[in-house]
Every structure is written in C-alpha cells, then in structure tokens.
Amino acid sequence: MIDSSGAQVVLASSSDDNHPPENITDGNSKTFWMSTGMFPQEFVIRFAETTNISSLTVESYNSMRFKHLRIEKNTSQSAAQFEPVTQEEFERTEGHLQANAISLNGCSATHLRFIIAAGYDHFVSVHRVSVQTS
C-alpha cells in the first residue's frame, strides 16, 4: 500500500492555507485538502515510478464529500495526456469519515488525476488516498 511514500500531489485546482493539497498523501486521516468551491475540482498525484494499481481508497467526510468522481491516468513523466480509468457516483452520508474503495484492475500509472465533477456541498474534503499495488 502507498500513502505518502513515493507519492505526492503535483497539482490541485484550489488550495486553502489551513488544508493544503499535500494533506491528501501525508498518511493521516485527520488532515485533509479542502476545495475552495465551484466544480469541477481536481488534483493529480504523481508516483516515484510507474506503479501497477489494483485498487485505491479515497477518504472523505460526510457532507463535505463528493458526489461524482472521475479518475484518469498516464504513464509519462509529465502530468499531461490522461486517459480515463473509472468514474464513480457516491451516496450522501452524514456524521463520519467514509472510505470509498475503488477497483482499478491493475492499471499502470505514473500520475492519477482525480476530477470531482460534483459534490453534496459547495466544498469537498479529501482526507487521504491510499493505493493498493498489484
């Protein structure tokens, strides 16, 4: 599993000084990135090397969670020319941190782009992304 070891956020569509994008990969569910409103929002994670990913888990909190998430990947050294991997719809839940497991079927990626197309509130929070390698 990869949390912060070898992975880093290299792009985020918004940033809050108190909740920066780097919190997504720090391995701590108590810290988080918070968008600054409006959709879509996105962030890109880069791995130290091309990685075979069987699944990933995205953690978010109750009403500050996303409704529609699209994940794209690439295998180049630059964060450009992504191809679709999956998209997910999430139900609204209240009152607790929620971990959403998403299968990526062993795809290879150097970068993963997470596009949050819609949320249940004006803002969304992402507490952690954990990657299961194959």
C-alpha positions in Angstrom: 0.0 0.0 0.0 1.2 3.5 -0.8 0.3 6.5 1.3 2.9 9.2 1.4 5.9 7.0 0.5 6.9 7.9 -3.1 3.6 9.7 -4.0 2.9 13.4 -4.0 0.3 15.8 -5.1 1.7 17.8 -8.0 -1.4 19.8 -8.9 -4.7 20.9 -7.3 -7.3 23.2 -8.7 -7.7 25.0 -5.4 -5.8 25.4 -2.2 -6.6 26.5 1.4 -3.7 27.6 3.6 -5.1 25.6 6.5 -5.9 22.5 4.4 -3.4 22.2 1.6 -3.4 19.5 -1.1 -0.3 17.8 0.4 -2.5 16.5 3.2 -4.0 14.0 0.7 -0.8 12.0 0.7 0.5 12.5 4.2 -1.0 9.2 5.5 -3.0 11.0 8.2 -6.8 10.8 8.1 -7.1 13.7 10.5 -5.6 16.2 8.0 -7.3 16.9 4.7 -7.4 19.0 1.5 -10.4 21.3 1.1 -11.6 22.7 -2.1 -12.4 26.4 -2.3 -15.8 26.0 -4.0 -17.2 25.6 -7.5 -17.0 22.4 -9.6 -15.2 20.7 -11.2 -12.3 20.4 -8.7 -9.2 18.2 -9.4 -5.9 17.0 -8.0 -3.1 15.0 -9.5 -0.9 12.5 -7.7 2.5 11.5 -9.0 4.2 8.3 -8.1 8.0 8.0 -7.9 7.9 5.4 -10.7 5.2 3.8 -12.8 3.1 1.8 -10.5 0.6 -1.1 -11.0 -2.5 -0.3 -9.1 -5.1 -2.9 -8.2 -7.3 -0.5 -6.2 -7.4 2.7 -4.2 -9.3 4.1 -1.2 -10.4 7.7 -1.0 -11.4 9.0 2.4 -13.8 12.0 2.7 -16.1 13.3 5.4 -19.9 13.4 5.5 -21.5 16.3 3.7 -18.1 17.6 2.6 -17.8 14.6 0.3 -18.0 14.4 -3.5 -20.9 13.1 -5.4 -19.2 12.3 -8.8 -15.6 11.3 -9.1 -13.7 10.5 -12.3 -10.2 9.0 -12.3 -7.7 9.3 -15.1 -4.1 8.1 -15.5 -1.0 8.5 -17.6 2.4 6.8 -17.7 4.5 9.7 -18.8 6.9 11.8 -16.7 4.7 14.9 -17.3 1.2 15.4 -16.0 -0.5 15.6 -19.4 -2.4 13.5 -21.8 -4.5 11.5 -19.4 -6.8 8.6 -20.3 -10.0 7.6 -18.4 -9.8 4.7 -15.9 -13.1 4.8 -14.0 -15.8 7.0 -12.7 -17.9 6.6 -9.5 -21.1 8.0 -8.0 -21.3 8.3 -4.2 -24.3 8.5 -2.0 -24.6 11.2 0.6 -23.8 10.1 4.2 -23.6 12.0 7.4 -21.5 12.0 10.5 -18.3 10.1 9.9 -15.2 9.7 7.8 -16.0 7.5 4.9 -13.6 5.3 3.0 -14.5 4.5 -0.6 -12.7 1.6 -2.2 -12.3 1.8 -6.0 -11.0 -1.0 -8.2 -8.5 0.0 -10.8 -7.9 -3.6 -12.1 -4.1 -3.5 -12.1 -3.7 -0.4 -14.3 -0.2 1.1 -14.6 0.2 4.8 -13.8 2.8 7.4 -13.1 0.1 10.0 -12.5 -3.5 9.7 -11.4 -5.9 12.6 -11.9 -8.9 12.8 -9.7 -11.7 15.0 -11.1 -14.5 15.9 -8.7 -17.4 16.8 -11.0 -20.0 17.4 -8.3 -20.3 17.4 -4.5 -23.0 17.5 -1.9 -22.0 20.9 -0.7 -20.1 23.9 -2.1 -16.8 22.5 -0.8 -15.3 19.0 -0.7 -12.6 17.5 1.5 -10.3 14.6 0.7 -8.6 13.2 3.8 -6.4 10.5 2.3 -5.8 8.5 -0.8 -4.4 5.0 -0.3 -3.2 2.9 -3.2 -3.1 -0.9 -3.2 -0.4 -2.1 -5.7 -0.5 -5.3 -7.7 
